[in-house]
Amino acid sequence: ANQGQVRNGSLVFDPFVGTASLLVASSYFGAFCVGMDRDYCLLHSKVHKPKARQKDLFVNFKYYGLGKPEIVCGDNAFPPWVQREMV
């Protein structure tokens, strides 16, 4: 967030959101954050281990009192905002 000179009102897009650490830092500085990942389980907090506590990428946003980012499930090879002809 510091290297990107993120400030209040900036738009930050993270195409490989993972655990959303870039979005957490950017949100702290007041940016509007959008993240994308192709792993449905990661984005929808499907825990792979049955005994694990539920964890998702929104836990840190809640902990720091930040607003949740917009999250998109998609792949950079086929971004969801590009219209394609269905065959």
Disulfide bonds with the S-S distance in Angstrom:
none
